[in-house]
């Protein structure tokens, strides 16, 4: 049976807020660009790859968007077997949500509070690789090397699932890095290498 990666996009262009204070950086665009880099690389390894909502505009209200994402993921799991699937939702963090620049910076990855050991294993791989690559930022890292939260898409999908927060859209230095070719490559390569390790791929 195929090993399946389901990549989750950030909220769409029609969701207010999700941008840097100066408006130059848009989370929806960055997430989809990283996924466009990551998907063919994963497929070249023999993995089957889906994207939950590739379109820029997502259904509203947000409760509808989130429930539809989970329906998409769980439908794929029903076809391929949840034990053969993993869901990776790719986002960018924000410290304030107030349209101002903040000091917090760095990488984080989240799992559900009631998640499987497989979710924790992938999350730890992502965090450890981020730390090795200098993406820690300036915040303390939990001893487990992942954060736990009640995010809807983590709670209501049936396969192992993680949500990555790739630096901060309201930190000036993080935004400059994320908008650069080297920053985008770093984020895409981080996810690629973590998934290779998760699936035991040595290529």
Secondary structure, DSSP 8 states (H G I E B T S, - for coil): ---EEEEE----TTSTT-B-TTS--BHHHHHHHHHHHHHHHHHHTT-EEEES--SSS--SSHHHHHHHHHHHHHHHHHHH-GGGEEEEEEEEE-S-SSSS--S---EEEEEETT--HHHHHHHHHHHHHHHHTT--TTS---TTSSEEE--HHHHS-SSEEEEEEEEETTSHHHHHHHHSHHHHHHHHHHHHHHHHHHHT---
